[in-house]
Amino acid sequence: MSVHIKPMRSLSNFTLGTVELITGGLLLTAAGLGMVGPLTAALLIHRSAPAHPNAVLPLILLAIAASLALLTGLALFALAHHRRN
């Protein structure tokens, strides 16, 4: 018994199409906007009643994550628009 092994395709020259870029942009933008609500609520709670200094680090990390998700989503939209034209 021999098993036939199909050769793998190289992904080095693989490029994302416009539809894939727009889909990725939508997902990342939605994820970023989903993080903005809890971040705003946490910042308002922290501002009204300051907590321990250790409670600031999760807010900073969440702000960085939300910013990166939104900026990356917008960059994917811009790249899709650039490739479309």
N, C-alpha and C positions, 0 to 999 in steps of 0.2 A: 504494500500500500504506500503510495506516495501522495503527498499533499502538495497541491499546486499553490504557490505563493505569488500573488499578484504584486508587481512592483509598485512602490508608492510614488505618488505624484509629488513633485517638488513644489513647495509653497513660497519659494523665494521670489517669484515673479507675480505673485497673486496680488491683485488690487481690488479694493472694495468699490462696488458700483454706487451709483447715485442713490438707489433705493436703500441699500445697506447703510450708507452714511446718514441718510435722513432718519432711518429707524434707530440707529445708534444715538443720533442727536436727540430724538424724541425721548428715548429711554433715559438718557443722562440728564436731560433738562427736567423731566418729570421727577427723577430721583432727587435732583438738587432742590426743586421746588417743594418736594415732600419733606426735606430737611429744614427748610426755611421756617415753616410754621412752628415746630417744636423749639427751634433755636430762638425765635422771637419770644415765645412764651417763657422759655428758660431765662432769657435776658431780662424780661420784665419782672419775673419773680426775683431774680438775683438783685435787680436794681431796687426793688421795694424793700427787701429784707436781705441785706448782704449775709452770705453764708461764710463758711470756712474758706480760707484761701485755696484749699485743695479742690474746691468745687469749681474753680475757674478753668482748670485744664480740660475737662470734657467739653466745655463751651468753646474753647479755642479750637479743639480738634474737630468739633462739629462745624464750626464756622469755616475751617479750612476745607473739610470734606464737601460742604455745600458749595463753596466757591469753586472748587476744582470741578465738581460735577456740572455746575452751570457753565463755566468757561469752556470745558471740554465739549459739552453739548452744543454750545454756540459755534465752537471751532469746527465741529463736524458739519453743522448746517452751512457754514461759510465754505468749507471744502466741497460739499455737495453742490452748492450754487456755482462755485468756480468750475467744477467739472462739467456741469450742465451746459454752461455757456461756451 
